[in-house]
Amino acid sequence: MTGFGKSIVQLSSKKITVELKSLNSKSLDINARIPSNYREKELDMRTLIANTLERGKIDLSLYIEITGEESNVTVNTGVVRQYVDQLKKVYPEYTSPEDTIELMKMAVRMPDALKTEKDEIDESEYAVIEGALKEALQSINDFRGQEGAILENDFVNRIKVILSLLKEVEALDPERLGSIRERLEKAVSDLKENVDQNRFEQELIFYLEKYDITEEKVRLANHLDYFLVTLEAAGSNGKKLGFICQEIGREINTIGSKANYAPMQKVVVQMKDELEKIKEQMLNVL
């Protein structure tokens, strides 16, 4: 499911921002972008996310902004002096104090002119980060919950539409069988041959049984009811609902293949259209 969560914490010398983004996915896929000195805590963060979010392509971003006077970046004095001495040989005409400043600006851009000292992670600071992550997870779950409520309402309405279309199929069924029987009788009469009426009736009954959709109608109604029951159940039922959709589609397809009657096939097409719209959103369901 899609979602977004963000949490900002201000410490004495740092501003910590945690962002979470979620996109649709059949499984859980976590992509983490965090500063290198926090990498040792990446597994803990991933575990916390995995225990909270069951599915989705998750992007975790951790930003640390230094707001105080402390910094772990220092000038590598010896290296910068060597660069300046070498630059003076390259530019001997640079003799004034202003020229020396320009040389120093060039020197600090050279490799290894600045060095970054890796800070050890303060456990109390990580506890703050973990709290911010939990807050962002709660935010993204709230976002998902709102989307889920909208999807649930959409699913219920579409299942009800399919149920109403199923009633239309049931109403058309006697007319359909009568139409098939009439066509067969006309075809036989057009042959202008004497036909054993008893044998014809037996063959007709056998033929009509092949087009009987009673079982399909009963199974389809059961699958639709089961979908609604599963939708209301607690827990993660996205994959289960997907399987039920497959069974619903199978019954609708069978009814369509057996229909042999244009008005009923038209209704079947409408049922398929509603089911496809449900399937399009099924990846959004956990």
MIDOSE-1310 file (N, C-alpha, C; in nm, 2 decimals, decimal comma, always signed):
residues 286
mtgf	+0,08/-0,12/+0,00/+0,00/+0,00/+0,00/+0,09/+0,12/+0,00; +0,04/+0,23/-0,06/+0,11/+0,35/-0,06/+0,09/+0,42/+0,08; +0,19/+0,50/+0,11/+0,19/+0,58/+0,24/+0,31/+0,66/+0,26; +0,30/+0,75/+0,35/+0,42/+0,84/+0,38/+0,41/+0,87/+0,53
gksi	+0,53/+0,87/+0,59/+0,54/+0,90/+0,73/+0,67/+0,98/+0,76; +0,66/+1,08/+0,85/+0,78/+1,16/+0,87/+0,78/+1,20/+1,02; +0,90/+1,21/+1,07/+0,92/+1,25/+1,21/+1,05/+1,33/+1,22; +1,04/+1,45/+1,29/+1,16/+1,53/+1,31/+1,18/+1,55/+1,46
vqls	+1,31/+1,53/+1,50/+1,35/+1,55/+1,64/+1,47/+1,65/+1,65; +1,46/+1,75/+1,74/+1,57/+1,84/+1,75/+1,64/+1,82/+1,88; +1,77/+1,78/+1,87/+1,86/+1,76/+1,98/+1,94/+1,89/+2,01; +2,02/+1,89/+2,10/+2,10/+2,01/+2,14/+2,19/+2,06/+2,02
skki	+2,25/+1,96/+1,95/+2,34/+2,00/+1,84/+2,30/+1,94/+1,71; +2,19/+1,86/+1,70/+2,16/+1,79/+1,58/+2,01/+1,80/+1,56; +1,97/+1,80/+1,43/+1,84/+1,78/+1,39/+1,82/+1,65/+1,31; +1,74/+1,56/+1,37/+1,72/+1,43/+1,31/+1,58/+1,42/+1,24
tvel	+1,59/+1,38/+1,11/+1,47/+1,36/+1,03/+1,46/+1,22/+0,98; +1,34/+1,16/+1,01/+1,32/+1,02/+0,96/+1,20/+1,03/+0,86; +1,22/+0,98/+0,74/+1,11/+0,97/+0,64/+1,09/+0,83/+0,60; +0,97/+0,79/+0,58/+0,93/+0,66/+0,53/+0,83/+0,68/+0,41
ksln	+0,86/+0,61/+0,30/+0,77/+0,61/+0,19/+0,74/+0,47/+0,15; +0,61/+0,44/+0,12/+0,57/+0,31/+0,09/+0,50/+0,30/-0,05; +0,53/+0,21/-0,13/+0,47/+0,19/-0,26/+0,42/+0,04/-0,27; +0,33/+0,01/-0,36/+0,27/-0,12/-0,38/+0,38/-0,22/-0,41
sksl	+0,37/-0,34/-0,35/+0,46/-0,45/-0,38/+0,40/-0,58/-0,32; +0,43/-0,69/-0,39/+0,37/-0,82/-0,34/+0,44/-0,87/-0,21; +0,57/-0,82/-0,19/+0,64/-0,86/-0,07/+0,70/-0,73/+0,00; +0,78/-0,75/+0,10/+0,84/-0,64/+0,17/+0,98/-0,62/+0,12
dina	+1,00/-0,50/+0,07/+1,13/-0,46/+0,01/+1,18/-0,33/+0,07; +1,28/-0,33/+0,15/+1,32/-0,21/+0,22/+1,45/-0,15/+0,16; +1,45/-0,03/+0,13/+1,56/+0,04/+0,08/+1,60/+0,15/+0,18; +1,72/+0,14/+0,24/+1,76/+0,24/+0,34/+1,87/+0,33/+0,30
rips	+1,84/+0,46/+0,32/+1,94/+0,56/+0,30/+1,97/+0,63/+0,43; +2,09/+0,60/+0,49/+2,12/+0,65/+0,62/+2,27/+0,68/+0,62; +2,31/+0,78/+0,70/+2,46/+0,82/+0,71/+2,54/+0,69/+0,74; +2,67/+0,70/+0,70/+2,76/+0,58/+0,71/+2,78/+0,55/+0,86
nyre	+2,79/+0,65/+0,95/+2,82/+0,62/+1,08/+2,71/+0,56/+1,16; +2,59/+0,55/+1,10/+2,47/+0,48/+1,16/+2,44/+0,35/+1,10; +2,54/+0,30/+1,01/+2,51/+0,17/+0,94/+2,50/+0,05/+1,03; +2,57/+0,06/+1,14/+2,57/-0,06/+1,23/+2,43/-0,08/+1,30
keld	+2,35/+0,03/+1,29/+2,21/+0,02/+1,34/+2,11/-0,01/+1,23; +2,16/-0,03/+1,11/+2,06/-0,05/+1,00/+1,98/-0,17/+1,01; +2,04/-0,28/+1,06/+1,97/-0,41/+1,08/+1,86/-0,39/+1,18; +1,88/-0,32/+1,29/+1,78/-0,29/+1,39/+1,66/-0,22/+1,33
mrtl	+1,70/-0,12/+1,25/+1,59/-0,04/+1,19/+1,51/-0,12/+1,09; +1,58/-0,20/+1,01/+1,50/-0,29/+0,92/+1,41/-0,39/+0,99; +1,46/-0,44/+1,10/+1,38/-0,53/+1,18/+1,26/-0,47/+1,23; +1,27/-0,34/+1,28/+1,16/-0,27/+1,34/+1,06/-0,24/+1,23
iant	+1,10/-0,21/+1,11/+1,01/-0,18/+1,00/+0,94/-0,31/+0,95; +1,02/-0,42/+0,95/+0,96/-0,55/+0,90/+0,85/-0,60/+1,00; +0,87/-0,57/+1,13/+0,78/-0,61/+1,23/+0,65/-0,53/+1,23; +0,66/-0,41/+1,17/+0,54/-0,32/+1,17/+0,47/-0,31/+1,03
lerg	+0,55/-0,32/+0,92/+0,49/-0,31/+0,79/+0,50/-0,45/+0,72; +0,40/-0,51/+0,68/+0,40/-0,64/+0,63/+0,44/-0,65/+0,48; +0,39/-0,56/+0,40/+0,42/-0,56/+0,26/+0,45/-0,42/+0,21; +0,51/-0,41/+0,09/+0,53/-0,28/+0,03/+0,68/-0,26/+0,00
kidl	+0,70/-0,17/-0,10/+0,84/-0,13/-0,13/+0,86/+0,00/-0,04; +0,95/-0,02/+0,06/+0,97/+0,08/+0,17/+1,10/+0,16/+0,14; +1,09/+0,29/+0,14/+1,21/+0,37/+0,13/+1,23/+0,44/+0,27; +1,34/+0,41/+0,34/+1,38/+0,47/+0,47/+1,49/+0,57/+0,44
slyi	+1,46/+0,69/+0,49/+1,56/+0,80/+0,48/+1,59/+0,86/+0,62; +1,72/+0,86/+0,65/+1,76/+0,92/+0,78/+1,85/+1,04/+0,75; +1,81/+1,16/+0,80/+1,89/+1,28/+0,78/+1,94/+1,33/+0,91; +2,07/+1,36/+0,92/+2,13/+1,41/+1,04/+2,19/+1,55/+1,00
eitg	+2,13/+1,66/+1,06/+2,18/+1,79/+1,03/+2,24/+1,85/+1,16; +2,37/+1,89/+1,15/+2,44/+1,94/+1,26/+2,40/+2,09/+1,28; +2,34/+2,12/+1,39/+2,29/+2,26/+1,42/+2,37/+2,33/+1,52; +2,46/+2,26/+1,59/+2,55/+2,32/+1,70/+2,68/+2,36/+1,64
eesn	+2,78/+2,39/+1,73/+2,91/+2,43/+1,69/+3,00/+2,31/+1,67; +2,96/+2,19/+1,72/+3,05/+2,07/+1,71/+3,04/+2,02/+1,57; +3,16/+1,97/+1,53/+3,16/+1,90/+1,40/+3,27/+1,80/+1,40; +3,25/+1,69/+1,33/+3,35/+1,58/+1,32/+3,44/+1,59/+1,20
vtvn	+3,43/+1,71/+1,13/+3,51/+1,73/+1,01/+3,62/+1,83/+1,06; +3,75/+1,80/+1,03/+3,86/+1,89/+1,07/+3,96/+1,90/+0,95; +4,04/+2,01/+0,96/+4,13/+2,03/+0,85/+4,26/+1,95/+0,88; +4,31/+1,88/+0,78/+4,43/+1,80/+0,79/+4,55/+1,90/+0,77
tgvv	+4,59/+1,96/+0,88/+4,69/+2,07/+0,87/+4,81/+2,04/+0,79; +4,88/+1,93/+0,82/+5,00/+1,89/+0,76/+4,98/+1,87/+0,61; +4,87/+1,81/+0,56/+4,85/+1,79/+0,42/+4,83/+1,92/+0,35; +4,75/+2,01/+0,42/+4,72/+2,14/+0,35/+4,84/+2,22/+0,34
rqyv	+4,93/+2,22/+0,44/+5,06/+2,30/+0,43/+5,14/+2,25/+0,31; +5,15/+2,11/+0,29/+5,22/+2,06/+0,18/+5,17/+2,10/+0,05; +5,03/+2,10/+0,04/+4,97/+2,15/-0,08/+5,00/+2,30/-0,11; +5,00/+2,38/+0,00/+5,03/+2,52/-0,02/+5,17/+2,54/-0,07
dqlk	+5,27/+2,47/-0,01/+5,41/+2,48/-0,05/+5,43/+2,44/-0,20; +5,36/+2,33/-0,24/+5,37/+2,29/-0,37/+5,31/+2,39/-0,47; +5,19/+2,45/-0,43/+5,13/+2,54/-0,52/+5,21/+2,67/-0,53; +5,29/+2,71/-0,43/+5,37/+2,83/-0,44/+5,48/+2,80/-0,54
kvyp	+5,53/+2,68/-0,56/+5,62/+2,65/-0,66/+5,56/+2,65/-0,80; +5,43/+2,62/-0,81/+5,36/+2,62/-0,94/+5,33/+2,77/-0,97; +5,30/+2,85/-0,87/+5,26/+2,99/-0,90/+5,36/+3,08/-0,82; +5,48/+3,09/-0,86/+5,58/+3,17/-0,79/+5,54/+3,32/-0,78
eyts	+5,46/+3,37/-0,87/+5,42/+3,51/-0,87/+5,32/+3,54/-0,76; +5,26/+3,43/-0,69/+5,17/+3,46/-0,58/+5,25/+3,48/-0,46; +5,27/+3,61/-0,42/+5,35/+3,65/-0,31/+5,28/+3,73/-0,20; +5,17/+3,79/-0,24/+5,10/+3,88/-0,14/+5,01/+3,79/-0,05
pedt	+4,97/+3,85/+0,07/+4,88/+3,77/+0,16/+4,75/+3,73/+0,09; +4,70/+3,82/+0,00/+4,58/+3,78/-0,07/+4,60/+3,66/-0,16; +4,72/+3,65/-0,22/+4,75/+3,54/-0,30/+4,77/+3,41/-0,22; +4,82/+3,42/-0,10/+4,83/+3,31/-0,01/+4,70/+3,25/+0,03
ielm	+4,60/+3,34/+0,05/+4,47/+3,30/+0,08/+4,41/+3,22/-0,04; +4,43/+3,26/-0,16/+4,38/+3,19/-0,28/+4,44/+3,05/-0,29; +4,57/+3,05/-0,25/+4,64/+2,92/-0,26/+4,58/+2,82/-0,15; +4,55/+2,88/-0,04/+4,49/+2,79/+0,07/+4,35/+2,74/+0,03
kmav	+4,27/+2,83/-0,04/+4,14/+2,79/-0,09/+4,16/+2,67/-0,19; +4,26/+2,68/-0,27/+4,28/+2,57/-0,37/+4,33/+2,45/-0,29; +4,41/+2,46/-0,19/+4,46/+2,35/-0,12/+4,35/+2,27/-0,05; +4,26/+2,34/+0,01/+4,16/+2,26/+0,09/+4,06/+2,18/+0,00
rmpd	+4,07/+2,21/-0,13/+3,99/+2,13/-0,22/+4,06/+2,01/-0,27; +4,18/+2,00/-0,23/+4,26/+1,88/-0,27/+4,22/+1,75/-0,19; +4,25/+1,64/-0,24/+4,22/+1,51/-0,17/+4,29/+1,51/-0,03; +4,21/+1,46/+0,07/+4,26/+1,44/+0,20/+4,29/+1,57/+0,28
alkt	+4,25/+1,68/+0,22/+4,27/+1,81/+0,29/+4,18/+1,82/+0,42; +4,07/+1,75/+0,41/+3,97/+1,75/+0,52/+3,96/+1,60/+0,57; +3,95/+1,58/+0,69/+3,93/+1,45/+0,74/+3,81/+1,44/+0,84; +3,74/+1,33/+0,82/+3,61/+1,31/+0,90/+3,64/+1,21/+1,00
ekde	+3,62/+1,24/+1,13/+3,64/+1,14/+1,23/+3,50/+1,07/+1,26; +3,50/+0,94/+1,26/+3,38/+0,87/+1,28/+3,34/+0,87/+1,42; +3,22/+0,92/+1,44/+3,17/+0,93/+1,58/+3,11/+0,79/+1,62; +3,13/+0,76/+1,74/+3,06/+0,64/+1,80/+2,92/+0,67/+1,83
ides	+2,83/+0,58/+1,79/+2,69/+0,61/+1,81/+2,66/+0,61/+1,96; +2,60/+0,72/+2,00/+2,55/+0,73/+2,14/+2,42/+0,65/+2,15; +2,41/+0,56/+2,24/+2,29/+0,48/+2,26/+2,17/+0,56/+2,29; +2,19/+0,67/+2,37/+2,08/+0,76/+2,40/+2,03/+0,83/+2,28
eyav	+2,12/+0,86/+2,19/+2,09/+0,93/+2,06/+2,01/+0,83/+1,97; +2,06/+0,71/+1,97/+1,99/+0,61/+1,88/+1,85/+0,58/+1,94; +1,83/+0,59/+2,07/+1,70/+0,57/+2,13/+1,60/+0,68/+2,08; +1,66/+0,80/+2,06/+1,58/+0,91/+2,00/+1,54/+0,88/+1,86
iega	+1,64/+0,83/+1,78/+1,62/+0,80/+1,64/+1,52/+0,68/+1,63; +1,53/+0,59/+1,72/+1,43/+0,47/+1,72/+1,29/+0,53/+1,75; +1,28/+0,62/+1,84/+1,15/+0,68/+1,87/+1,09/+0,75/+1,75; +1,18/+0,82/+1,68/+1,13/+0,90/+1,56/+1,09/+0,80/+1,45
lkea	+1,16/+0,69/+1,44/+1,12/+0,59/+1,34/+0,99/+0,53/+1,38; +0,96/+0,50/+1,50/+0,84/+0,44/+1,55/+0,72/+0,54/+1,52; +0,75/+0,67/+1,54/+0,65/+0,77/+1,51/+0,62/+0,78/+1,36; +0,72/+0,77/+1,28/+0,70/+0,77/+1,13/+0,62/+0,65/+1,09
lqsi	+0,65/+0,53/+1,15/+0,58/+0,41/+1,12/+0,43/+0,42/+1,16; +0,41/+0,48/+1,27/+0,27/+0,50/+1,31/+0,20/+0,60/+1,21; +0,27/+0,70/+1,17/+0,21/+0,79/+1,07/+0,18/+0,72/+0,94; +0,27/+0,64/+0,89/+0,25/+0,57/+0,77/+0,14/+0,46/+0,78
ndfr	+0,12/+0,40/+0,90/+0,02/+0,31/+0,92/-0,12/+0,38/+0,92; -0,12/+0,50/+0,98/-0,25/+0,58/+0,98/-0,28/+0,61/+0,83; -0,18/+0,65/+0,75/-0,20/+0,68/+0,61/-0,26/+0,56/+0,54; -0,20/+0,44/+0,57/-0,25/+0,32/+0,50/-0,39/+0,28/+0,55
gqeg	-0,42/+0,31/+0,68/-0,55/+0,28/+0,73/-0,66/+0,36/+0,66; -0,63/+0,49/+0,63/-0,73/+0,57/+0,56/-0,75/+0,52/+0,42; -0,64/+0,48/+0,35/-0,65/+0,43/+0,22/-0,72/+0,29/+0,22; -0,70/+0,21/+0,32/-0,76/+0,08/+0,33/-0,91/+0,10/+0,35
aile	-0,96/+0,20/+0,43/-1,10/+0,22/+0,45/-1,17/+0,25/+0,31; -1,10/+0,33/+0,23/-1,15/+0,37/+0,10/-1,16/+0,25/+0,01; -1,06/+0,16/+0,01/-1,06/+0,04/-0,07/-1,17/-0,05/-0,02; -1,18/-0,07/+0,11/-1,28/-0,16/+0,16/-1,42/-0,12/+0,11
ndfv	-1,45/+0,01/+0,11/-1,58/+0,06/+0,07/-1,60/+0,03/-0,08; -1,49/+0,05/-0,16/-1,50/+0,03/-0,30/-1,52/-0,12/-0,33; -1,45/-0,21/-0,26/-1,46/-0,35/-0,28/-1,60/-0,40/-0,25; -1,66/-0,35/-0,14/-1,79/-0,39/-0,10/-1,89/-0,35/-0,21
nrik	-1,88/-0,23/-0,26/-1,97/-0,18/-0,36/-1,96/-0,27/-0,49; -1,84/-0,30/-0,52/-1,83/-0,38/-0,65/-1,87/-0,52/-0,63; -1,85/-0,58/-0,52/-1,90/-0,72/-0,49/-2,05/-0,71/-0,49; -2,11/-0,61/-0,44/-2,26/-0,60/-0,44/-2,31/-0,59/-0,58
vils	-2,24/-0,52/-0,67/-2,27/-0,50/-0,81/-2,27/-0,64/-0,88; -2,16/-0,72/-0,85/-2,15/-0,85/-0,91/-2,27/-0,94/-0,86; -2,30/-0,93/-0,73/-2,42/-1,00/-0,68/-2,55/-0,97/-0,75; -2,57/-0,84/-0,77/-2,69/-0,80/-0,84/-2,69/-0,85/-0,99
llke	-2,57/-0,85/-1,05/-2,56/-0,91/-1,18/-2,59/-1,06/-1,19; -2,54/-1,12/-1,08/-2,57/-1,27/-1,07/-2,72/-1,29/-1,06; -2,79/-1,21/-0,99/-2,94/-1,22/-0,99/-3,00/-1,20/-1,13; -2,94/-1,12/-1,21/-2,98/-1,10/-1,35/-2,96/-1,23/-1,43
veal	-2,84/-1,29/-1,40/-2,81/-1,42/-1,47/-2,92/-1,52/-1,43; -2,95/-1,53/-1,30/-3,05/-1,63/-1,26/-3,19/-1,60/-1,32; -3,22/-1,48/-1,34/-3,35/-1,44/-1,40/-3,35/-1,48/-1,55; -3,23/-1,47/-1,61/-3,22/-1,50/-1,76/-3,21/-1,64/-1,79
dper	-3,17/-1,72/-1,69/-3,14/-1,86/-1,71/-3,26/-1,94/-1,77; -3,38/-1,93/-1,72/-3,49/-2,01/-1,78/-3,52/-1,97/-1,92; -3,51/-1,84/-1,95/-3,53/-1,79/-2,08/-3,42/-1,84/-2,18; -3,30/-1,84/-2,12/-3,18/-1,89/-2,20/-3,20/-2,04/-2,24
lgsi	-3,24/-2,12/-2,15/-3,26/-2,26/-2,18/-3,37/-2,28/-2,28; -3,48/-2,20/-2,26/-3,59/-2,21/-2,36/-3,55/-2,17/-2,50; -3,46/-2,07/-2,50/-3,41/-2,02/-2,63/-3,32/-2,13/-2,70; -3,24/-2,20/-2,62/-3,15/-2,30/-2,67/-3,24/-2,42/-2,72
rerl	-3,34/-2,46/-2,64/-3,43/-2,56/-2,68/-3,50/-2,53/-2,81; -3,54/-2,41/-2,82/-3,62/-2,36/-2,94/-3,53/-2,37/-3,06; -3,40/-2,33/-3,05/-3,31/-2,33/-3,16/-3,28/-2,47/-3,21; -3,27/-2,56/-3,11/-3,24/-2,70/-3,15/-3,36/-2,76/-3,22
ekav	-3,48/-2,74/-3,17/-3,60/-2,79/-3,23/-3,62/-2,74/-3,37; -3,59/-2,61/-3,39/-3,60/-2,55/-3,53/-3,50/-2,62/-3,62; -3,38/-2,64/-3,57/-3,27/-2,70/-3,65/-3,31/-2,84/-3,70; -3,37/-2,92/-3,61/-3,42/-3,05/-3,64/-3,53/-3,05/-3,74
sdlk	-3,63/-2,95/-3,72/-3,74/-2,94/-3,81/-3,70/-2,90/-3,95; -3,59/-2,82/-3,96/-3,54/-2,78/-4,09/-3,48/-2,90/-4,17; -3,44/-3,00/-4,10/-3,39/-3,12/-4,17/-3,49/-3,19/-4,25; -3,62/-3,17/-4,21/-3,73/-3,23/-4,28/-3,72/-3,38/-4,29
envd	-3,68/-3,44/-4,18/-3,66/-3,58/-4,16/-3,74/-3,63/-4,04; -3,79/-3,76/-4,05/-3,86/-3,81/-3,94/-3,76/-3,84/-3,83; -3,79/-3,79/-3,71/-3,70/-3,81/-3,59/-3,77/-3,88/-3,48; -3,70/-3,97/-3,42/-3,76/-4,04/-3,30/-3,77/-3,94/-3,19
qnrf	-3,89/-3,91/-3,16/-3,92/-3,80/-3,06/-3,86/-3,83/-2,92; -3,87/-3,96/-2,88/-3,82/-4,00/-2,75/-3,66/-3,99/-2,75; -3,60/-4,03/-2,85/-3,46/-4,02/-2,86/-3,41/-3,87/-2,87; -3,49/-3,80/-2,94/-3,46/-3,65/-2,95/-3,47/-3,59/-2,81
eqel	-3,57/-3,62/-2,74/-3,59/-3,56/-2,60/-3,47/-3,60/-2,51; -3,42/-3,73/-2,52/-3,31/-3,77/-2,44/-3,18/-3,70/-2,48; -3,16/-3,68/-2,61/-3,04/-3,61/-2,65/-3,05/-3,46/-2,62; -3,17/-3,41/-2,62/-3,19/-3,27/-2,59/-3,16/-3,24/-2,44
ifyl	-3,21/-3,34/-2,35/-3,19/-3,32/-2,21/-3,04/-3,33/-2,18; -2,97/-3,43/-2,25/-2,82/-3,44/-2,23/-2,75/-3,31/-2,27; -2,80/-3,26/-2,39/-2,73/-3,14/-2,44/-2,75/-3,02/-2,34; -2,88/-3,01/-2,29/-2,91/-2,89/-2,20/-2,83/-2,90/-2,07
ekyd	-2,81/-3,03/-2,03/-2,73/-3,05/-1,90/-2,59/-2,99/-1,92; -2,53/-3,00/-2,04/-2,40/-2,95/-2,06/-2,39/-2,80/-2,04; -2,51/-2,73/-2,06/-2,51/-2,59/-2,05/-2,58/-2,54/-1,92; -2,60/-2,64/-1,83/-2,65/-2,60/-1,70/-2,55/-2,53/-1,61
itee	-2,59/-2,42/-1,56/-2,49/-2,34/-1,48/-2,54/-2,33/-1,33; -2,62/-2,42/-1,29/-2,67/-2,42/-1,15/-2,55/-2,42/-1,05; -2,46/-2,51/-1,07/-2,34/-2,52/-0,98/-2,26/-2,40/-0,98; -2,24/-2,34/-1,10/-2,15/-2,22/-1,11/-2,22/-2,10/-1,04
kvrl	-2,35/-2,09/-1,05/-2,42/-1,98/-0,98/-2,41/-2,00/-0,83; -2,42/-2,12/-0,78/-2,41/-2,14/-0,63/-2,27/-2,11/-0,58; -2,17/-2,16/-0,66/-2,03/-2,14/-0,61/-2,00/-2,00/-0,62; -2,04/-1,93/-0,72/-2,01/-1,78/-0,74/-2,07/-1,70/-0,62
anhl	-2,19/-1,74/-0,59/-2,26/-1,67/-0,47/-2,18/-1,69/-0,34; -2,14/-1,82/-0,32/-2,06/-1,85/-0,20/-1,93/-1,78/-0,20; -1,86/-1,77/-0,32/-1,73/-1,70/-0,32/-1,75/-1,55/-0,29; -1,85/-1,49/-0,34/-1,88/-1,35/-0,32/-1,90/-1,32/-0,17
dyfl	-1,98/-1,41/-0,11/-2,01/-1,39/+0,03/-1,88/-1,41/+0,12; -1,80/-1,51/+0,07/-1,68/-1,54/+0,15/-1,58/-1,42/+0,13; -1,58/-1,35/+0,02/-1,50/-1,24/+0,00/-1,53/-1,13/+0,10; -1,66/-1,10/+0,12/-1,71/-1,00/+0,21/-1,67/-1,04/+0,36
vtle	-1,69/-1,17/+0,39/-1,65/-1,21/+0,53/-1,50/-1,20/+0,55; -1,42/-1,24/+0,46/-1,28/-1,22/+0,47/-1,23/-1,08/+0,48; -1,30/-0,99/+0,40/-1,27/-0,85/+0,40/-1,29/-0,79/+0,54; -1,39/-0,84/+0,62/-1,41/-0,78/+0,75/-1,33/-0,85/+0,86
aags	-1,26/-0,96/+0,83/-1,18/-1,03/+0,93/-1,06/-0,95/+0,96; -1,01/-0,97/+1,09/-0,89/-0,90/+1,13/-0,76/-0,97/+1,08; -0,66/-0,89/+1,07/-0,53/-0,95/+1,03/-0,51/-0,91/+0,88; -0,39/-0,97/+0,83/-0,36/-0,94/+0,69/-0,42/-1,05/+0,60
ngkk	-0,51/-1,01/+0,51/-0,59/-1,11/+0,43/-0,57/-1,07/+0,28; -0,48/-0,99/+0,24/-0,46/-0,95/+0,10/-0,45/-1,07/+0,01; -0,35/-1,16/+0,04/-0,33/-1,27/-0,05/-0,45/-1,37/-0,05; -0,52/-1,38/+0,06/-0,64/-1,47/+0,07/-0,75/-1,41/-0,02
lgfi	-0,76/-1,28/-0,01/-0,86/-1,21/-0,10/-0,83/-1,23/-0,25; -0,70/-1,23/-0,28/-0,65/-1,25/-0,41/-0,69/-1,39/-0,46; -0,67/-1,49/-0,38/-0,71/-1,62/-0,42/-0,86/-1,64/-0,44; -0,94/-1,57/-0,36/-1,09/-1,57/-0,37/-1,12/-1,50/-0,50
cqei	-1,05/-1,40/-0,54/-1,08/-1,33/-0,67/-1,06/-1,42/-0,78; -0,95/-1,51/-0,77/-0,93/-1,60/-0,88/-1,04/-1,70/-0,89; -1,10/-1,75/-0,78/-1,21/-1,84/-0,79/-1,33/-1,77/-0,84; -1,36/-1,65/-0,80/-1,47/-1,57/-0,86/-1,46/-1,56/-1,01
grei	-1,34/-1,53/-1,06/-1,31/-1,52/-1,20/-1,34/-1,65/-1,27; -1,30/-1,76/-1,21/-1,31/-1,89/-1,27/-1,46/-1,92/-1,29; -1,54/-1,89/-1,19/-1,69/-1,92/-1,20/-1,75/-1,83/-1,31; -1,71/-1,70/-1,31/-1,77/-1,61/-1,41/-1,73/-1,65/-1,55
ntig	-1,61/-1,70/-1,57/-1,57/-1,74/-1,70/-1,64/-1,87/-1,74; -1,67/-1,96/-1,65/-1,74/-2,08/-1,68/-1,89/-2,05/-1,72; -1,95/-1,96/-1,65/-2,08/-1,91/-1,68/-2,09/-1,85/-1,82; -1,98/-1,77/-1,85/-1,98/-1,71/-1,99/-1,96/-1,81/-2,10
skan	-1,88/-1,91/-2,07/-1,85/-2,01/-2,18/-1,98/-2,10/-2,20; -2,06/-2,12/-2,09/-2,18/-2,20/-2,11/-2,30/-2,13/-2,15; -2,29/-1,99/-2,14/-2,41/-1,91/-2,16/-2,48/-1,94/-2,29; -2,41/-1,93/-2,40/-2,46/-1,95/-2,54/-2,59/-1,87/-2,56
yapm	-2,59/-1,75/-2,50/-2,71/-1,66/-2,50/-2,66/-1,52/-2,48; -2,68/-1,44/-2,59/-2,63/-1,30/-2,59/-2,66/-1,22/-2,47; -2,79/-1,21/-2,43/-2,82/-1,12/-2,31/-2,74/-1,16/-2,18; -2,72/-1,30/-2,16/-2,65/-1,34/-2,05/-2,50/-1,31/-2,06
qkvv	-2,45/-1,33/-2,18/-2,31/-1,30/-2,20/-2,28/-1,15/-2,18; -2,37/-1,07/-2,21/-2,36/-0,92/-2,19/-2,34/-0,90/-2,04; -2,43/-0,97/-1,96/-2,42/-0,95/-1,81/-2,28/-1,00/-1,76; -2,24/-1,12/-1,82/-2,11/-1,18/-1,78/-2,00/-1,08/-1,80
vqmk	-2,00/-1,01/-1,91/-1,90/-0,91/-1,94/-1,89/-0,80/-1,84; -2,01/-0,76/-1,79/-2,02/-0,65/-1,69/-1,96/-0,71/-1,55; -1,99/-0,84/-1,53/-1,93/-0,90/-1,40/-1,78/-0,90/-1,41; -1,72/-0,94/-1,53/-1,58/-0,94/-1,55/-1,52/-0,80/-1,53
dele	-1,59/-0,70/-1,58/-1,54/-0,56/-1,57/-1,52/-0,52/-1,42; -1,63/-0,55/-1,34/-1,62/-0,52/-1,20/-1,51/-0,60/-1,13; -1,49/-0,72/-1,17/-1,39/-0,81/-1,10/-1,25/-0,75/-1,14; -1,23/-0,71/-1,26/-1,10/-0,66/-1,30/-1,06/-0,53/-1,22
kike	-1,16/-0,45/-1,20/-1,14/-0,33/-1,12/-1,10/-0,37/-0,97; -1,16/-0,47/-0,92/-1,12/-0,52/-0,79/-0,97/-0,57/-0,79; -0,94/-0,65/-0,89/-0,80/-0,71/-0,90/-0,70/-0,60/-0,92; -0,73/-0,49/-0,99/-0,64/-0,38/-1,00/-0,59/-0,32/-0,87
qmln	-0,68/-0,32/-0,77/-0,65/-0,26/-0,64/-0,61/-0,37/-0,54; -0,61/-0,49/-0,58/-0,58/-0,60/-0,48/-0,43/-0,59/-0,43; -0,34/-0,54/-0,51/-0,20/-0,52/-0,46/-0,19/-0,42/-0,35; -0,29/-0,33/-0,33/-0,29/-0,23/-0,23/-0,34/-0,29/-0,09
vl	-0,38/-0,41/-0,09/-0,44/-0,47/+0,03/-0,33/-0,56/+0,10; -0,31/-0,54/+0,22/-0,21/-0,61/+0,30/-0,26/-0,75/+0,33
